[in-house]
């Protein structure tokens, strides 16, 4: 089995960029494989990752199964009452005001939904997880995989972990509304995140049982949802490689969510959970995992989930991994308050780099700031709830702002470095309210 040292485990965005640069060089040397990705795009990516390692420090820091939908014509299975969700095509964004008073974990019925296509409805009894590839003993091809059934997984030692899942594009709309930048993609505000208590088995345990060899470098889960079409072209089912060091670290194959079997919209029967990374890494409805002795590429770490634009290297950045730092009020946009009447503001802050150690709140559009009271101890992979009393005195419109600092020393900036696909927004969000 492979040994794991801090030097090979991608713990920071800089380390991950260096890792991807090495993988691309292996591709050009004929030691890597790209599935559905052109050599020209990979050459551009190599140039980008090489440039990324020389960026100034500040820029780096910001820088198959049968499946049918349960309801004909609906891409999402669970009810989506408008007081809880904003529907966005195949997706559903949680309204922050609906989270008020729900506790640390997001109830399953309130958890946001991010789908590329339509939620498949799969039976646990029929489900199989297939592991294959030349990174396993015997160099197993796709036609002779190692298989695990649902009961096989549940018979393995179980692990429970609290962690957020967050879309890489969460906050995307604020690039336009606050910064005047044109970006593409679903116009999420801040509701494409949820925290749950996940239960499952360590991916490392499954890989060991499948016969992981010391030659394995990449692990690529693939979902059982329908093939994704982009520009009239099928890109296949959603899949995205992980370095084997990450796969052997803290990644779960989860089968429960908040004490219940995974709901259909959240990956039933089994999903991947990659703590603190962008949500695309936590593949839902996982059906097979390729374990490769060569670096792997898919459209989801070449065309998508990289940073493009004038502030980034020509040809795009390295594939994105960890999430940024954000804060949100448990309050509707445009909420009203009564002058002279005391209220308590509530919110949550989170980061992909560590726990939240401080939150400052402004009730006057950023002119002055006060520290909020934190209701959770700083923990990685999840959010911290906070509150601040406020007695507004002056009638009229204003903005509430919350600014978080994490245990890695990152504080939310005033503006976020833009990119054309609107990923990783991390700036302080201006939350409009009116005092009557």
C-alpha positions as CSV (number, residue, x, y, z in Angstrom):
1,X,0.0,0.0,0.0
2,X,1.2,3.5,-0.7
3,X,2.8,5.5,2.1
4,X,1.5,9.0,2.8
5,X,3.5,11.9,3.9
6,X,2.7,15.6,4.3
7,X,4.7,16.3,1.1
8,X,2.3,14.2,-1.0
9,X,-1.0,15.2,0.6
10,X,-2.5,18.4,-1.1
11,X,-3.3,20.5,2.0
12,X,-3.3,23.9,0.4
13,X,-4.4,25.4,-2.9
14,X,-0.7,26.0,-3.7
15,X,0.2,22.4,-3.1
16,X,-2.8,21.3,-5.2
17,X,-1.6,23.5,-8.1
18,X,1.8,21.9,-8.0
19,X,0.3,18.4,-7.9
20,X,-1.8,19.2,-11.0
21,X,1.3,20.6,-12.8
22,X,3.1,17.3,-12.2
23,X,0.2,15.3,-13.4
24,X,0.0,17.3,-16.6
25,X,3.7,16.8,-17.3
26,X,3.1,13.1,-16.9
27,X,0.3,13.3,-19.5
28,X,2.7,14.9,-22.0
29,X,5.2,12.2,-21.3
30,X,2.6,9.6,-22.1
31,X,2.1,8.5,-18.5
32,X,-1.4,9.9,-18.0
33,X,-4.8,9.4,-19.6
34,X,-7.5,12.0,-20.4
35,X,-11.1,10.9,-20.9
36,X,-13.0,13.2,-23.3
37,X,-10.4,16.0,-23.1
38,X,-8.3,17.3,-26.0
39,X,-4.5,17.5,-26.0
40,X,-4.8,21.2,-26.9
41,X,-6.8,21.9,-23.7
42,X,-4.3,20.0,-21.6
43,X,-1.4,21.9,-23.0
44,X,-3.2,25.2,-22.1
45,X,-3.8,23.8,-18.6
46,X,-0.2,22.9,-18.2
47,X,0.8,26.5,-19.1
48,X,-1.7,27.8,-16.6
49,X,-0.5,25.7,-13.7
50,X,3.1,26.6,-14.4
51,X,2.1,30.3,-14.3
52,X,0.0,29.8,-11.2
53,X,3.1,28.7,-9.2
54,X,4.7,32.1,-9.8
55,X,1.7,34.2,-8.9
56,X,2.0,36.7,-6.1
57,X,0.9,35.3,-2.7
58,X,-2.2,37.5,-2.6
59,X,-3.4,36.3,-6.0
60,X,-2.9,32.7,-5.0
61,X,-5.0,33.2,-1.8
62,X,-7.9,34.4,-3.9
63,X,-7.0,33.2,-6.7
64,X,-24.8,1.6,-15.1
65,X,-28.2,1.4,-13.4
66,X,-31.7,2.1,-14.5
67,X,-32.9,5.4,-13.2
68,X,-36.1,7.4,-13.6
69,X,-37.4,10.6,-11.9
70,X,-40.0,10.1,-9.2
71,X,-42.2,12.8,-10.7
72,X,-42.5,13.0,-14.5
73,X,-41.2,16.4,-15.7
74,X,-39.5,17.3,-12.5
75,X,-35.7,17.1,-12.2
76,X,-35.9,17.0,-8.4
77,X,-37.8,14.4,-6.3
78,X,-38.5,16.2,-3.0
79,X,-41.0,18.9,-2.5
80,X,-39.7,22.5,-3.1
81,X,-42.0,24.9,-1.2
82,X,-41.3,28.5,-2.3
83,X,-40.8,29.6,1.3
84,X,-37.9,27.2,1.5
85,X,-36.3,27.2,-1.9
86,X,-35.6,29.2,-5.0
87,X,-35.8,26.8,-8.0
88,X,-33.0,27.2,-10.5
89,X,-33.5,24.8,-13.4
90,X,-32.3,21.4,-12.3
91,X,-31.2,22.9,-9.0
92,X,-32.9,24.3,-5.8
93,X,-31.3,27.0,-3.6
94,X,-32.1,27.1,0.1
95,X,-33.5,30.4,1.4
96,X,-31.4,31.5,4.3
97,X,-34.4,32.7,6.3
98,X,-35.7,29.1,6.3
99,X,-32.6,28.0,8.2
100,X,-33.4,30.2,11.2
101,X,-33.6,28.1,14.3
102,X,-32.8,24.8,12.6
103,X,-29.7,24.0,14.6
104,X,-26.2,23.2,13.4
105,X,-27.2,20.5,10.8
106,X,-29.3,21.4,7.8
107,X,-32.5,19.3,7.8
108,X,-32.6,17.0,4.8
109,X,-35.8,18.6,3.5
110,X,-34.1,22.0,3.5
111,X,-30.8,20.9,2.0
112,X,-30.0,22.6,-1.4
113,X,-30.0,20.4,-4.5
114,X,-27.3,20.6,-7.2
115,X,-28.0,18.4,-10.2
116,X,-26.4,18.3,-13.6
117,X,-29.4,16.4,-15.0
118,X,-32.3,14.7,-13.2
119,X,-32.3,13.0,-9.8
120,X,-32.2,9.2,-10.5
121,X,-34.3,6.9,-8.2
122,X,-32.2,3.8,-7.4
123,X,-32.9,0.8,-5.3
124,X,-30.3,0.0,-2.7
125,X,-30.8,-3.8,-3.2
126,X,-29.9,-3.5,-6.9
127,X,-27.0,-1.1,-6.4
128,X,-23.4,-2.2,-6.9
129,X,-20.1,-0.2,-6.5
130,X,-17.6,-1.3,-9.1
131,X,-13.9,-0.6,-8.6
132,X,-11.5,-1.1,-11.5
133,X,-8.3,0.2,-13.1
134,X,-4.6,-0.4,-13.4
135,X,-4.1,1.0,-9.9
136,X,-5.6,-2.2,-8.4
137,X,-3.9,-5.6,-8.0
138,X,-4.1,-7.5,-11.3
139,X,-4.7,-4.3,-13.3
140,X,-8.4,-4.9,-13.4
141,X,-10.2,-3.7,-16.5
142,X,-13.6,-2.2,-16.5
143,X,-15.0,-5.6,-17.6
144,X,-13.8,-7.4,-14.5
145,X,-14.1,-5.0,-11.5
146,X,-14.1,-5.6,-7.8
147,X,-17.8,-5.2,-6.6
148,X,-19.4,-4.2,-3.4
149,X,-23.1,-4.3,-2.7
150,X,-25.0,-2.0,-0.3
151,X,-25.0,-4.5,2.5
152,X,-21.2,-5.1,1.9
153,X,-20.5,-1.5,2.6
154,X,-22.7,-1.3,5.6
155,X,-20.9,-4.3,7.1
156,X,-17.6,-2.4,7.1
157,X,-16.5,-0.2,10.0
158,X,-18.7,3.0,10.0
159,X,-17.6,6.6,10.4
160,X,-19.7,9.6,11.2
161,X,-18.6,13.1,10.2
162,X,-20.2,16.5,10.2
163,X,-19.3,18.4,7.0
164,X,-20.7,21.0,4.6
165,X,-21.3,20.4,0.9
166,X,-21.2,23.6,-1.1
167,X,-21.4,24.2,-4.8
168,X,-18.3,25.9,-6.3
169,X,-20.6,28.6,-7.7
170,X,-22.2,29.5,-4.4
171,X,-22.4,33.3,-4.3
172,X,-21.9,33.6,-8.1
173,X,-24.7,36.2,-8.5
174,X,-22.7,38.7,-6.3
175,X,-20.0,38.9,-8.9
176,X,-22.6,40.8,-11.0
177,X,-24.8,42.5,-8.3
178,X,-21.8,43.8,-6.2
179,X,-18.9,43.9,-8.7
180,X,-20.5,44.5,-12.1
181,X,-18.8,41.4,-13.5
182,X,-20.5,39.2,-16.2
183,X,-20.2,35.5,-15.3
184,X,-21.9,32.3,-16.6
185,X,-23.7,29.6,-14.6
186,X,-26.5,29.2,-12.2
187,X,-27.0,32.6,-10.4
188,X,-26.8,31.3,-6.8
189,X,-26.9,33.8,-4.0
190,X,-25.5,32.1,-0.9
191,X,-27.9,29.2,-0.5
192,X,-26.0,26.5,-2.3
193,X,-24.6,25.0,0.9
194,X,-25.7,22.7,3.6
195,X,-24.2,21.0,6.6
196,X,-25.1,17.4,7.5
197,X,-24.1,14.6,9.8
198,X,-22.9,12.0,7.3
199,X,-22.4,8.3,8.1
200,X,-20.6,5.8,5.9
201,X,-17.3,4.1,5.3
202,X,-13.9,5.4,4.6
203,X,-13.0,5.3,1.0
204,X,-9.5,4.2,2.1
205,X,-11.0,1.0,3.6
206,X,-12.8,0.2,0.4
207,X,-9.7,0.9,-1.7
208,X,-7.6,-1.4,0.5
209,X,-10.1,-4.2,0.2
210,X,-10.3,-3.7,-3.6
211,X,-6.5,-4.2,-3.8
212,X,-5.0,-0.7,-4.1
213,X,-1.4,-0.9,-5.2
214,X,1.5,1.5,-4.5
215,X,1.4,2.5,-8.1
216,X,-2.1,4.2,-7.9
217,X,-2.1,8.0,-8.2
218,X,-5.7,9.0,-9.0
219,X,-9.1,7.8,-7.9
220,X,-12.1,8.8,-10.1
221,X,-15.7,8.3,-8.8
222,X,-18.4,8.4,-11.4
223,X,-22.2,8.9,-10.8
224,X,-25.2,6.9,-12.0
225,X,-27.2,10.0,-13.1
226,X,-27.8,10.6,-16.9
227,X,-25.1,11.7,-19.2
228,X,-24.5,15.4,-19.2
229,X,-25.0,17.4,-22.5
230,X,-23.0,20.6,-23.0
231,X,-23.2,22.5,-26.3
232,X,-25.1,19.5,-27.9
233,X,-22.2,17.1,-27.0
234,X,-22.4,14.4,-24.4
235,X,-19.7,14.6,-21.8
236,X,-20.7,11.3,-20.2
237,X,-21.7,10.9,-16.6
238,X,-20.3,13.2,-13.9
239,X,-16.9,12.2,-12.8
240,X,-13.9,14.0,-11.3
241,X,-10.5,12.5,-10.2
242,X,-9.1,12.8,-6.7
243,X,-5.4,12.4,-5.9
244,X,-4.9,9.1,-4.1
245,X,-3.5,10.9,-1.0
246,X,-6.8,12.8,-0.6
247,X,-8.9,9.7,-1.3
248,X,-7.0,7.8,1.5
249,X,-7.3,10.7,3.9
250,X,-10.8,11.9,4.9
251,X,-13.1,10.9,2.0
252,X,-16.2,8.9,2.9
253,X,-18.6,6.8,0.9
254,X,-21.7,8.0,2.7
255,X,-25.0,6.1,2.9
256,X,-26.8,8.1,5.7
257,X,-27.5,11.8,6.1
258,X,-28.6,13.2,9.4
259,X,-29.5,9.7,10.7
260,X,-31.6,8.7,7.7
261,X,-30.8,6.8,4.5
262,X,-29.6,9.2,1.9
263,X,-32.6,10.9,0.1
264,X,-32.7,10.4,-3.6
265,X,-31.8,14.0,-4.4
266,X,-28.7,13.7,-2.2
267,X,-27.2,10.6,-3.6
268,X,-29.1,7.5,-2.6
269,X,-28.0,4.8,-2.1
270,X,-24.3,6.0,-1.8
271,X,-22.4,9.2,-2.5
272,X,-18.9,10.4,-2.2
273,X,-18.2,13.0,0.5
274,X,-15.0,15.1,0.1
275,X,-14.9,17.4,3.1
276,X,-14.1,21.1,2.5
277,X,-13.7,20.7,-1.3
278,X,-16.0,22.1,-3.9
279,X,-19.2,20.2,-4.2
280,X,-18.4,18.6,-7.6
281,X,-15.9,16.4,-5.9
282,X,-18.6,14.8,-3.7
283,X,-20.1,12.8,-6.6
284,X,-23.7,11.6,-5.9
285,X,-25.2,8.2,-6.8
286,X,-21.7,6.8,-7.2
287,X,-21.7,3.7,-9.3
288,X,-18.0,3.0,-10.1
289,X,-14.6,4.2,-9.2
290,X,-11.6,4.0,-11.5
291,X,-8.3,3.6,-9.6
292,X,-5.5,4.6,-12.0
293,X,-1.7,4.3,-12.0
294,X,-1.8,7.2,-14.4
295,X,-3.2,10.7,-13.8
296,X,-6.8,11.1,-15.0
297,X,-8.6,14.0,-16.6
298,X,-12.3,14.6,-17.3
299,X,-14.3,17.7,-18.4
300,X,-14.9,18.4,-14.7
301,X,-11.3,19.3,-14.0
302,X,-10.4,20.8,-17.4
303,X,-13.3,22.6,-19.0
304,X,-15.2,23.2,-15.8
305,X,-14.1,24.0,-12.3
306,X,-11.1,26.0,-13.2
307,X,-10.7,29.8,-13.1
308,X,-10.6,31.7,-16.4
309,X,-10.4,35.4,-17.0
310,X,-8.0,38.4,-17.1
311,X,-7.0,37.9,-13.4
312,X,-5.9,34.3,-14.0
313,X,-3.2,32.6,-16.1
314,X,-3.8,32.5,-19.8
315,X,-5.6,29.2,-20.5
316,X,-7.1,29.0,-17.0
317,X,-6.0,28.1,-13.5
318,X,-5.3,24.7,-12.0
319,X,-8.5,22.8,-11.1
320,X,-10.1,24.2,-8.0
321,X,-10.2,22.2,-4.8
322,X,-10.9,23.7,-1.4
323,X,-13.7,26.1,-0.8
324,X,-13.4,29.8,0.1
325,X,-14.5,31.7,3.2
326,X,-18.1,33.0,3.3
327,X,-20.8,34.4,5.7
328,X,-24.6,34.7,5.5
329,X,-27.4,36.2,7.6
330,X,-30.3,34.0,8.5
331,X,-32.5,36.7,7.0
332,X,-34.5,37.4,3.9
333,X,-33.1,39.9,1.4
334,X,-34.9,43.2,1.9
335,X,-36.1,42.4,5.4
336,X,-37.6,45.2,7.4
337,X,-36.8,46.4,11.0
338,X,-38.5,48.9,13.3
339,X,-36.5,51.9,14.5
340,X,-35.9,51.8,18.2
341,X,-36.8,48.1,18.5
342,X,-34.1,45.7,19.6
343,X,-33.4,42.6,17.5
344,X,-30.8,39.9,17.4
345,X,-29.1,39.2,14.1
346,X,-28.2,35.6,13.4
347,X,-25.9,34.1,10.7
348,X,-23.4,31.4,9.8
349,X,-19.8,31.5,8.5
350,X,-17.6,28.8,7.0
351,X,-14.3,28.1,5.2
352,X,-12.6,25.3,3.3
353,X,-9.3,26.1,5.0
354,X,-10.2,25.7,8.7
355,X,-12.6,26.6,11.4
356,X,-14.1,30.1,11.9
357,X,-12.4,32.0,14.7
358,X,-13.9,35.4,14.4
359,X,-16.9,37.1,12.7
360,X,-17.3,40.9,12.6
361,X,-20.7,42.5,11.7
362,X,-21.5,45.9,10.3
363,X,-25.1,47.3,10.5
364,X,-24.3,50.6,8.8
365,X,-23.0,49.5,5.4
366,X,-19.4,48.9,6.5
367,X,-18.7,52.2,8.3
368,X,-18.2,50.4,11.6
369,X,-17.9,46.8,12.8
370,X,-18.6,44.8,16.0
371,X,-17.5,41.3,16.8
372,X,-20.3,38.8,16.8
373,X,-20.8,36.1,19.5
374,X,-19.8,32.7,18.2
375,X,-22.1,29.8,19.1
376,X,-19.9,26.9,17.9
377,X,-16.2,26.2,18.6
378,X,-14.0,26.5,15.5
379,X,-14.1,23.2,13.6
380,X,-12.9,22.4,10.1
381,X,-15.3,21.2,7.4
382,X,-18.4,22.9,8.9
383,X,-19.8,26.3,9.7
384,X,-20.0,28.4,12.8
385,X,-23.2,30.0,14.0
386,X,-23.1,33.5,15.4
387,X,-25.3,36.3,16.6
388,X,-25.3,40.1,17.3
389,X,-27.8,42.3,19.1
390,X,-29.0,45.4,17.1
391,X,-31.2,48.3,17.9
392,X,-31.6,50.4,14.7
393,X,-32.1,54.1,15.3
394,X,-32.3,55.7,11.8
395,X,-35.1,54.9,9.4
396,X,-34.2,54.1,5.8
397,X,-32.4,51.5,3.7
398,X,-29.0,50.1,4.8
399,X,-26.8,47.1,4.4
400,X,-25.8,44.4,6.9
401,X,-22.4,42.9,6.4
402,X,-20.7,39.9,8.0
403,X,-16.9,39.3,7.6
404,X,-15.4,36.0,8.8
405,X,-11.8,35.0,9.6
406,X,-10.8,31.4,9.7
407,X,-8.1,29.5,11.6
408,X,-5.8,29.7,8.6
409,X,-5.8,33.5,8.9
410,X,-8.0,34.2,5.9
411,X,-10.4,37.1,6.2
412,X,-13.2,37.8,3.6
413,X,-12.1,40.6,1.3
414,X,-14.1,43.6,0.1
415,X,-14.1,42.3,-3.4
416,X,-13.5,38.8,-4.9
417,X,-11.2,38.2,-7.8
418,X,-13.5,37.5,-10.8
419,X,-13.5,34.6,-13.1
420,X,-15.7,34.0,-16.1
421,X,-17.6,31.0,-14.6
422,X,-18.2,32.7,-11.3
423,X,-16.6,30.2,-9.0
424,X,-15.3,30.7,-5.4
425,X,-16.9,34.0,-4.5
426,X,-15.5,35.0,-1.1
427,X,-16.1,38.7,-0.7
428,X,-18.3,40.2,2.1
429,X,-21.9,40.2,0.9
430,X,-23.9,43.4,1.3
431,X,-27.3,42.2,2.7
432,X,-30.0,44.9,2.0
433,X,-32.6,45.7,4.7
434,X,-34.9,48.6,5.5
435,X,-35.5,50.3,8.9
436,X,-39.0,51.7,9.2
